[in-house]
Amino acid sequence: MKRDLLILLGLAVAAALYPQVFPQYLAIPITILLFIGWATSWDLIGGWAGQLSLGHAGFVGIGAYFVAIGAERFDIAPWWSLLAAMGFSALFAMLWGGLTFRLQGPYFALSTIAIAEMLRLVAINETWLSGGASGVFISTLPEPFGIDLFGKPVHYYLALAFAASVLLIVILISRIRFGYQLRAVRADEQSARAVGIDPSRVKLKAFMLSGALAACGGGIYGVYLSFMEPHVMFNLLLSIQIALTAIIGGRGTVWGPAIGAIVLVGAGETFRTVFAQANMLVYGLLILVVVLFFPRGIMGELIRNQVRRAYARRAQG
């Protein structure tokens, strides 16, 4: 854990200096940092607990809409709206998980898509609150200590704080009892139950934490966009991108989702610029190559190879 903490500290310090060196190129790094946080939070339930969720855009949308509606309808500062969104998302995940964790295999994944779609329909139809299909625009925000919350450097540092905080939480979880319980549940629920672990309770805790953290990133995303539209915020494609980022990087690892975000988001933006209309074809080929040669994800394969080499050295010795 100490090594991971030192790596995180070093990366966070280096990332904090980025806007001072490249102040004009912040859009892509902001997106990468948000996806690092979202994918790492998704991995708590999708990787560590082994429950494939394809509805995490629902939590992102909740966070974004709480901030937008709080600012525009009720004149609430975004940090209070963010806390409310995280609390609401945790409670919503508790109800969501309580209803769906009894489903097995692909049925749970399908249920997460359905619930996220229900949230999108609510946002479209409750025009009095969410603005309906037209969405809601954030026109004014407070300026704490004279800080302009509409400024891109502020968005960058908020996204950096979000990504670093989620990574820190996962690093800590990986070394405590809860982290070992998650591993046990993912490996074999029956065996975990035999040693006194309640799989449903463990997965529910992971889902609640995952949802709250995803909503936190959604609130920051809402401030960054300043305009919320149901078809964008609750988009199934966003849920798939979040899950795919963690899967490509390596599910159930500390750094896998972060590596996946850097590879997929960075490559996606680069291909969009270089290959224009062919960018999705090249992007799809990249995903295919990674899946074929890194079936456990990039970080998963690296860890597996390290373990195999260590075992081979001990066998030879």
N, C-alpha and C positions, 0 to 999 in steps of 0.2 A: 504493500500500500504506500509506503514511504516513497518508493520510486515513482509511482503514478502521481502522487501529490507534487513531487518535484517537477515532473514533466509538465503537469497542468500549470503550475506556477510559472515555469519558463515560457510556455506557449502563450499564456495569458499576458505576460509582460511584453513579449514580442508583438503580440497582436495589438496591444494597447498603443504601441508606437506606430502602427501602420498608418493611421490618418495623418500623422505628422509628416510622413514621407510621401504618401500618395493621396492627398486630400481630394483629388478629383475622381478617384476610382473607388467609390464606396458601395455602389449598388450591389455588385456581385458578392463582395465580402459580407454584406449584411444578410443577403439571402443564404449564403453558406452557413453563417453563424446560426441563423434561425433554424435551418434544417439540421444542424448538429444538435441543437437543443431538442427539436421535435423528434428526431430519429432516436436520440438517446433516451428520451422519455418513453417513446413507443416501445423501445427494447425492454423496458422493465416488464411489460406484459407480453410482448410478442417474442422476446428472446429469452429473458431470464425465467419467465413463467411458462413459456411455450404456448401461449394462446394467441393465435393469429388474428389481429384486429385490423379491419379495413374501414374503420369509421372514425379514425382520429381527427379527421377534418372537422368533425362535430365539435370536439373540444377546442380546436383552433378558432372555429367560428364563434363559439360561446365567449371566448376571451375577447375577440375583436369586437363583437356586438355589445358586450357589457361596457367596454371602454367608450365606444361610440355613443351608445344610448345614454350612458351616464353623463357624458360631456354635453350632448346636445339637448336631451330631454330634461335632465334633472340637475345640470350644472355641478356634477360631482367630479372631483379631481381624479385623473386617470389611475393614480396609485391605489385609491380606495376602490375604484371599479375593478382593478386588477385583482385585489385581494378577494373581493366579492365573487369574481368569476372563478377564481381558484377554489374557493369554498363550495360554490354551487357545482362546479365540475366534479369535485370529489364526491359530493352527495349524489349527483346524477350517475357517476360511475358505480357507486355502491348499489343503486337501484338497478342500473343497467346490468351489472355483473351478477347481481342476485337473480335476475330473470333469465340470463342467457348462459351462465357458466355450466348449467346442466346439459347444454347442447355439446355434442362431440364433433371433432373434425371440422369439415367445411361448413357445417351448419352454424357454428358459432361465428365464423367469418361472415357468412351471409347475413346473420342477424345484426352484426355491427354495421354493415352497409345499409340495412333497412332502417336502423335507428338514426343513423346520420342523415339519411334521406328524409326521415320524419322531421328532424330539426330544420332542414332546408325548407320544407313545405310550411312549417310554422313561421319561419322568417319571411317567407313570401306572402303568406295570408294575413298575418297580424300587422297590417299596414299602420295602424295607430301607434305601434311601438317601434317596429323595425324599419318602417318606410316601404315595406313590401318589396316587390321586384325591382323598384327603382333604387333601393338601398338607402343608406344614411351617410351623410357627409359630416366629418368633424371640421367645424369652421374655426373654433377657438379652443385653446388650451391654456391653463395657467402657466406662468413662467417662474418656477421656484428658483430663488437665488439668481434671477435674471437669465435663466437658461431657456433658450428657445426650443421647445419640444418638437417643433416642426423641422429642425435642422438635421441634415443628414449625419453629421458627426455625432449628434446625440443619439440618433437611431443606431448608429454603429456601436456605440459604447453600451447602449441598452441591450442590443443583441449579443454583444460579447459577454456582458454580465449574466445574461440568461444562459448562454451556452456553457460558460464556465461553472455556473451554479449547478446546472443539471449534471455535468460531468463529475463535479465534486460529490454530489449526492450519491451517484452511482458508484464512485470509488469507495465511499464509506460503506454503502450497502454491501458491496462485494466482499467485505471483510468482517461483517457482523453476522449474527445468527440468522437474521431475516434473509440475507443473501444466500446462505447455505440451504435454507429451507426452500427458496425459489429453485435452486439447482436440483434439489431432491425431487421437488414436484415435477419439474421439467423432465427429469430422467425417468421417473416411474412413480405415478401417483399412488399405486397400490402399495408399493414398498414404503413410500413416504408416510402413508396412513398407518402402516404397520409399526412404525417407530414413533407414533404419536403426533405426527404433523397433520393438520387439517388442510388439505389442498385448496378447498373452496375459500377458506379464510385467508390463506396466504395469497392466493391469486386476487382476491378482492382488495386486499391492502395494496398490492402492486398496481392494480387497475385504478384505484382511487388516486394514488400518488402520480401515476402516469398521466391521468386525465388532468389533474391540477397543474402539473408542470407544462403540459401541452397548451392549456388555456393561458398560462402566463406568457408563453411565447406568442400565442394568438393575440393577446392584448398589445404586445409590443408591435406585432405585425399590423394591427389596426392603426396604431399611431403612425407607423411608417407609411401606410397606404393613404390614410386620412379619408378613405372612402370604402364603405362596406357594401357588398352586393351578395345576396344569397347564393347565386350561381357560382360565385368565385370562392367565397369563404367556406361553403359546405360542399365543395366539389369532390366527387369520388376520386378524380385524378390526383388531387392533393393527398388524400389518404393513401393511395397506392404509391405515390412518390415517397412519402414518409416511410412506409413499410419497406419499400424497395431499397431505400438508402441504407437502412439498418441491415437488411438481408445481404446486400452486396458487400457492405463493409465487414459484416460478421456478427450474427445474432449472438446474444448472450456474452458479449465481450465488452470491456470498458471502452476501448478506443475504436471498435469496429464501426459504429454508427458515424462517428466523426470522420473517419477515413472515407466511408461511403459518401458522406455529404461533400467532402472536398473533391472526390473523384467524379461523382455524378453531376452535382450542381456546377462545379467548375468546368467540367467537360461539356455539359449541356449549353452553358453560356458561350463557351469558346466555339463550339460547333455552330451555334446560331449565327455567330459573327462571320466565321470563316466559310461555312458550307451553305449558308442561306437556306433555301428551301429543302436542301438535302440533309439538313441537320438532324432530323428525327431518324432518318435511315442510319446515319453514322452513329447516333446515340444508341439506337437499338442494337447495332452490331457490337458496340462497346459492352453493353449489358450481356449480350450473348457470349462474348469472349470471357468475361469475368465469371459467368455462371458455369461455363464449360471447364475452365482451368482453375477456378476457385470455388468449388461446390459448397464449401463451408463459409464462404465469404473471404475477403482478403485477409482480415485479421485472424479469422478462424483457421485458415490454412497456415498462416505464419506460426501461430501458437502450436498447431499440430506438428509442424515440422521441427519446431524447437524441442517439443517433448520427445519426438522420435529420435532426434540426435542425442539428446541427453540420455535416453534409455540405451542407445547403441554404445555410447561411451562407457556407461556403467557395466554393460554386458561384456565389453572388451576388457575392462579393467578387472 
